[in-house]
Amino acid sequence: MSATAVDTRPPAPDDAPGRGSLSAETGRARAWRWLREHAVNVVAILVVIYLLVPIVVIFVFSFNNPAGRYNFTWVGFTLKHWSHPFSDTELTKAMLTSIKLALLATVVSTVIGTMMAIALVRHKFVGRRIANFLIVIPMATPEVVMGASLLSFFLILGTPALGFETLLIAHVMFCISFVVVVVRSRLIGFDRSLEEAAKDLGAGPFTTFRLVTFPLILPGIFGGAMLAFALSIDDFVISNFNSGTTVTFPLYIFGAAQRGIPVEVYVVAMILFFGTVAAMGLVTWQQRRAEKMTAIRPEQEASDIVLPGVA
């Protein structure tokens, strides 16, 4: 009786049952796991793209050469608007008014806000909790309500007349709160042992503040100032209530939108955007530099010192 030969070889990969569906399920599971692990990053990237799309459109259409007054359709590429961005005298005057207003409001609100933040963090006085609460009110109040209330206040007071002075008062009022919040957060995380070390070495209160406290909180002050400048130069609602005959850059854009916004507005807007990005980059660099300075411990500095004659 002859033995029958049995094929004991494993089946070929193509012959394995369900191998294709198993690979597909494994791929889907891997993709789903990657999506769950990177969901926050994906959402953040989509949000950034969503925020940057209008800016990209403005940047692209700043090189457009429209046939009429409206810059809504692409006609052709040109650099003439970038070569003469301030050819419109009304636009230039409104831009200079906004810059002057923003600079003055930034200086005044930064000085007052910094002193208020130091008082709220370093000192205890009657009404401190109420003051902390009142600081947040201008930030939470709708701009329409704030603008209308300021207009009523100026009209009841009768002086000064609606114009640049009332705009300055209004901008300083709503910028102070933002400066206080930024500087206060910097002061709360401040290492007080650095000031105590300076006092132990014989430094007075003013010298300690000038050489120790002020340089370390300067990034917070600068960040609050930049935030105040950005809020002031971009404000429309409150300015529209209290401007009188004064025309700022946002008010000019609102008026020009009814008859066609010139391309120079797009150019000036991009110049402001690039300047703001550069300023914020400088603030970030200063903050990281200050964090590195505060992270240095005395023992680390001592270990870096090499005494002469000591190996």
RAGI-V71048 format. One record per pair of residues at least 4 apart in sequence whose C-alpha atoms are under 8 Angstrom apart, sorted by sequence separation. I is the first residue (numbers start at 1). GAP is how many residues later the second one is. D is the distance in whole Angstrom. If there is no record, write none. Layout:
i = (I & I)
gap = (GAP & GAP)
d = (D & D)
This chain:
i = (11 & 12 & 18 & 19 & 20 & 21 & 22 & 23 & 24 & 25 & 26 & 27 & 28 & 29 & 30 & 31 & 32 & 33 & 34 & 35 & 38 & 39 & 40 & 41 & 42 & 43 & 44 & 45 & 46 & 47 & 48 & 49 & 50 & 51 & 52 & 53 & 54 & 55 & 56 & 57 & 58 & 59 & 60 & 66 & 79 & 80 & 81 & 88 & 89 & 90 & 91 & 92 & 93 & 94 & 95 & 96 & 97 & 98 & 99 & 100 & 101 & 102 & 103 & 104 & 105 & 106 & 107 & 108 & 109 & 110 & 111 & 112 & 113 & 114 & 115 & 116 & 117 & 118 & 119 & 120 & 124 & 127 & 128 & 129 & 130 & 131 & 132 & 133 & 134 & 135 & 136 & 137 & 141 & 142 & 143 & 144 & 145 & 146 & 147 & 148 & 149 & 150 & 151 & 152 & 153 & 154 & 155 & 161 & 162 & 163 & 164 & 165 & 166 & 167 & 168 & 169 & 170 & 171 & 172 & 173 & 174 & 175 & 176 & 177 & 178 & 179 & 180 & 181 & 182 & 183 & 184 & 185 & 186 & 191 & 192 & 193 & 194 & 195 & 196 & 197 & 198 & 199 & 203 & 204 & 205 & 206 & 207 & 208 & 209 & 210 & 211 & 212 & 213 & 214 & 215 & 217 & 218 & 219 & 220 & 221 & 222 & 223 & 224 & 225 & 226 & 227 & 228 & 229 & 230 & 231 & 235 & 236 & 237 & 238 & 239 & 243 & 247 & 248 & 249 & 250 & 251 & 252 & 253 & 254 & 255 & 256 & 257 & 261 & 262 & 263 & 264 & 265 & 266 & 267 & 268 & 269 & 270 & 271 & 272 & 273 & 274 & 275 & 276 & 277 & 278 & 279 & 280 & 281 & 282 & 283 & 284 & 285 & 286 & 287 & 288 & 289 & 290 & 291 & 292 & 296 & 297 & 298 & 299 & 300 & 301 & 306 & 11 & 14 & 66 & 86 & 87 & 118 & 119 & 141 & 154 & 160 & 161 & 162 & 198 & 199 & 203 & 207 & 208 & 209 & 210 & 247 & 256 & 296 & 13 & 86 & 154 & 160 & 199 & 256 & 64 & 66 & 154 & 66 & 67 & 120 & 138 & 154 & 253 & 65 & 66 & 199 & 61 & 64 & 65 & 66 & 198 & 64 & 65 & 120 & 240 & 64 & 65 & 120 & 154 & 239 & 253 & 61 & 63 & 64 & 65 & 195 & 63 & 64 & 195 & 198 & 236 & 63 & 234 & 235 & 236 & 63 & 233 & 234 & 195 & 233 & 63 & 194 & 195 & 62 & 63 & 62 & 150 & 190 & 187 & 186 & 183 & 186 & 138 & 139 & 138 & 183 & 139 & 182 & 183 & 138 & 139 & 182 & 136 & 182 & 183 & 135 & 179 & 182 & 180 & 135 & 179 & 178 & 179 & 230 & 179 & 178 & 179 & 178 & 176 & 175 & 226 & 226 & 175 & 175 & 223 & 223 & 171 & 222 & 101 & 105 & 109 & 113 & 117 & 121 & 104 & 105 & 108 & 109 & 112 & 113 & 116 & 117 & 120 & 219 & 114 & 101 & 105 & 106 & 109 & 110 & 113 & 114 & 117 & 118 & 121 & 101 & 105 & 109 & 113 & 117 & 121 & 219 & 220 & 170 & 219 & 102 & 106 & 110 & 114 & 118 & 170 & 105 & 109 & 113 & 117 & 219 & 167 & 170 & 216 & 167 & 166 & 167 & 166 & 216 & 163 & 164 & 162 & 163 & 162 & 163 & 162 & 163 & 164 & 161 & 162 & 163 & 147 & 148 & 151 & 147 & 151 & 146 & 147 & 150 & 144 & 147 & 148 & 143 & 144 & 147 & 143 & 147 & 191 & 114 & 110 & 110 & 110 & 109 & 107 & 110 & 106 & 109 & 106 & 106 & 105 & 106 & 105 & 102 & 103 & 106 & 102 & 105 & 102 & 102 & 101 & 102 & 101 & 99 & 98 & 97 & 98 & 97 & 98 & 97 & 94 & 95 & 94 & 95 & 94 & 91 & 94 & 91 & 91 & 88 & 87 & 86 & 85 & 85 & 81 & 82 & 85 & 81 & 85 & 82 & 81 & 71 & 69 & 70 & 71 & 69 & 70 & 71 & 69 & 70 & 71 & 69 & 64 & 62 & 61 & 62 & 62 & 61 & 62 & 59 & 58 & 59 & 59 & 58)
gap = (4 & 4 & 4 & 4 & 4 & 4 & 4 & 4 & 4 & 4 & 4 & 4 & 4 & 4 & 4 & 4 & 4 & 4 & 4 & 4 & 4 & 4 & 4 & 4 & 4 & 4 & 4 & 4 & 4 & 4 & 4 & 4 & 4 & 4 & 4 & 4 & 4 & 4 & 4 & 4 & 4 & 4 & 4 & 4 & 4 & 4 & 4 & 4 & 4 & 4 & 4 & 4 & 4 & 4 & 4 & 4 & 4 & 4 & 4 & 4 & 4 & 4 & 4 & 4 & 4 & 4 & 4 & 4 & 4 & 4 & 4 & 4 & 4 & 4 & 4 & 4 & 4 & 4 & 4 & 4 & 4 & 4 & 4 & 4 & 4 & 4 & 4 & 4 & 4 & 4 & 4 & 4 & 4 & 4 & 4 & 4 & 4 & 4 & 4 & 4 & 4 & 4 & 4 & 4 & 4 & 4 & 4 & 4 & 4 & 4 & 4 & 4 & 4 & 4 & 4 & 4 & 4 & 4 & 4 & 4 & 4 & 4 & 4 & 4 & 4 & 4 & 4 & 4 & 4 & 4 & 4 & 4 & 4 & 4 & 4 & 4 & 4 & 4 & 4 & 4 & 4 & 4 & 4 & 4 & 4 & 4 & 4 & 4 & 4 & 4 & 4 & 4 & 4 & 4 & 4 & 4 & 4 & 4 & 4 & 4 & 4 & 4 & 4 & 4 & 4 & 4 & 4 & 4 & 4 & 4 & 4 & 4 & 4 & 4 & 4 & 4 & 4 & 4 & 4 & 4 & 4 & 4 & 4 & 4 & 4 & 4 & 4 & 4 & 4 & 4 & 4 & 4 & 4 & 4 & 4 & 4 & 4 & 4 & 4 & 4 & 4 & 4 & 4 & 4 & 4 & 4 & 4 & 4 & 4 & 4 & 4 & 4 & 4 & 4 & 4 & 4 & 4 & 4 & 4 & 4 & 4 & 4 & 4 & 4 & 4 & 4 & 5 & 5 & 5 & 5 & 5 & 5 & 5 & 5 & 5 & 5 & 5 & 5 & 5 & 5 & 5 & 5 & 5 & 5 & 5 & 5 & 5 & 5 & 6 & 6 & 6 & 6 & 6 & 6 & 7 & 7 & 7 & 8 & 8 & 8 & 8 & 8 & 8 & 9 & 9 & 9 & 10 & 10 & 10 & 10 & 10 & 11 & 11 & 11 & 11 & 12 & 12 & 12 & 12 & 12 & 12 & 13 & 13 & 13 & 13 & 13 & 14 & 14 & 14 & 14 & 14 & 15 & 15 & 15 & 15 & 16 & 16 & 16 & 17 & 17 & 18 & 18 & 18 & 19 & 19 & 20 & 20 & 27 & 30 & 31 & 34 & 34 & 35 & 35 & 36 & 37 & 38 & 38 & 38 & 39 & 39 & 39 & 41 & 41 & 41 & 42 & 42 & 42 & 44 & 45 & 45 & 46 & 46 & 46 & 48 & 49 & 49 & 50 & 52 & 53 & 53 & 54 & 56 & 57 & 57 & 60 & 61 & 61 & 63 & 63 & 63 & 63 & 63 & 63 & 64 & 64 & 64 & 64 & 64 & 64 & 64 & 64 & 64 & 64 & 65 & 66 & 66 & 66 & 66 & 66 & 66 & 66 & 66 & 66 & 66 & 67 & 67 & 67 & 67 & 67 & 67 & 67 & 67 & 68 & 68 & 69 & 69 & 69 & 69 & 69 & 69 & 70 & 70 & 70 & 70 & 71 & 72 & 72 & 74 & 75 & 76 & 76 & 77 & 78 & 79 & 79 & 80 & 80 & 81 & 81 & 82 & 82 & 82 & 83 & 83 & 83 & 90 & 90 & 90 & 91 & 91 & 92 & 92 & 92 & 93 & 93 & 93 & 94 & 94 & 94 & 95 & 95 & 103 & 107 & 111 & 114 & 115 & 116 & 118 & 118 & 119 & 119 & 120 & 122 & 123 & 123 & 124 & 126 & 126 & 126 & 127 & 127 & 128 & 130 & 131 & 131 & 132 & 134 & 135 & 150 & 150 & 151 & 151 & 152 & 153 & 153 & 154 & 154 & 155 & 158 & 158 & 161 & 174 & 176 & 177 & 178 & 179 & 180 & 182 & 182 & 182 & 183 & 183 & 185 & 186 & 189 & 190 & 190 & 190 & 191 & 191 & 191 & 192 & 192 & 192 & 193 & 199 & 201 & 202 & 202 & 204 & 205 & 205 & 207 & 208 & 208 & 211 & 212)
d = (6 & 7 & 6 & 6 & 6 & 6 & 6 & 6 & 6 & 6 & 6 & 6 & 6 & 6 & 6 & 6 & 6 & 6 & 6 & 5 & 6 & 6 & 6 & 6 & 6 & 6 & 6 & 6 & 6 & 6 & 6 & 6 & 8 & 8 & 6 & 6 & 6 & 6 & 6 & 6 & 6 & 7 & 7 & 7 & 6 & 6 & 5 & 6 & 6 & 6 & 6 & 6 & 6 & 6 & 6 & 6 & 6 & 6 & 6 & 6 & 6 & 6 & 6 & 6 & 6 & 6 & 6 & 6 & 6 & 6 & 6 & 6 & 6 & 6 & 6 & 6 & 6 & 6 & 5 & 7 & 7 & 6 & 6 & 6 & 6 & 6 & 7 & 7 & 8 & 8 & 6 & 6 & 7 & 6 & 6 & 6 & 6 & 6 & 6 & 6 & 6 & 6 & 6 & 6 & 6 & 6 & 8 & 8 & 6 & 6 & 6 & 6 & 6 & 6 & 6 & 6 & 7 & 6 & 6 & 8 & 8 & 7 & 6 & 6 & 6 & 6 & 6 & 6 & 7 & 6 & 6 & 7 & 6 & 8 & 6 & 6 & 6 & 6 & 6 & 6 & 7 & 5 & 6 & 6 & 6 & 6 & 6 & 5 & 5 & 5 & 7 & 7 & 6 & 6 & 8 & 6 & 6 & 6 & 6 & 6 & 6 & 6 & 6 & 6 & 6 & 6 & 6 & 6 & 6 & 6 & 6 & 6 & 7 & 6 & 5 & 7 & 6 & 6 & 6 & 6 & 6 & 6 & 6 & 7 & 8 & 6 & 5 & 7 & 8 & 7 & 6 & 6 & 6 & 6 & 6 & 6 & 6 & 6 & 6 & 6 & 6 & 6 & 6 & 6 & 6 & 6 & 6 & 6 & 6 & 6 & 6 & 6 & 6 & 6 & 6 & 6 & 6 & 6 & 7 & 6 & 7 & 6 & 6 & 7 & 7 & 7 & 7 & 8 & 6 & 7 & 8 & 8 & 8 & 7 & 7 & 7 & 7 & 8 & 6 & 6 & 6 & 8 & 6 & 6 & 7 & 6 & 5 & 7 & 8 & 6 & 7 & 7 & 8 & 8 & 8 & 7 & 8 & 7 & 7 & 7 & 8 & 7 & 7 & 8 & 6 & 7 & 7 & 6 & 6 & 7 & 6 & 6 & 5 & 8 & 7 & 6 & 6 & 7 & 8 & 8 & 8 & 7 & 8 & 5 & 6 & 6 & 6 & 6 & 8 & 8 & 6 & 5 & 8 & 7 & 6 & 6 & 8 & 6 & 7 & 8 & 7 & 7 & 7 & 7 & 8 & 8 & 7 & 8 & 7 & 6 & 7 & 6 & 8 & 7 & 6 & 5 & 7 & 6 & 6 & 7 & 7 & 7 & 7 & 7 & 7 & 5 & 7 & 6 & 8 & 8 & 4 & 7 & 7 & 8 & 8 & 7 & 7 & 7 & 8 & 5 & 8 & 8 & 7 & 7 & 8 & 6 & 6 & 7 & 8 & 6 & 5 & 5 & 5 & 7 & 7 & 8 & 7 & 8 & 7 & 7 & 7 & 7 & 8 & 6 & 7 & 8 & 6 & 7 & 6 & 7 & 5 & 6 & 6 & 7 & 7 & 6 & 5 & 5 & 5 & 5 & 7 & 6 & 8 & 7 & 5 & 8 & 7 & 6 & 6 & 7 & 8 & 8 & 7 & 8 & 8 & 7 & 6 & 8 & 6 & 6 & 6 & 6 & 7 & 8 & 7 & 7 & 6 & 5 & 6 & 5 & 5 & 6 & 6 & 8 & 8 & 5 & 7 & 8 & 6 & 4 & 6 & 7 & 7 & 7 & 6 & 8 & 6 & 6 & 7 & 6 & 6 & 7 & 8 & 7 & 7 & 7 & 6 & 8 & 7 & 8 & 6 & 8 & 8 & 6 & 8 & 5 & 7 & 8 & 7 & 8 & 5 & 7 & 8 & 5 & 8 & 5 & 7 & 7 & 6 & 7 & 5 & 6 & 6 & 8 & 6 & 6 & 5 & 5 & 5 & 7 & 7 & 7 & 8 & 8 & 8 & 7 & 5 & 8 & 7 & 8 & 6 & 6 & 7 & 6 & 7 & 8 & 8 & 5 & 7 & 5 & 6 & 7 & 7 & 7 & 7 & 7 & 8 & 6 & 8 & 7 & 5 & 7 & 5 & 7 & 6 & 8 & 6 & 8)
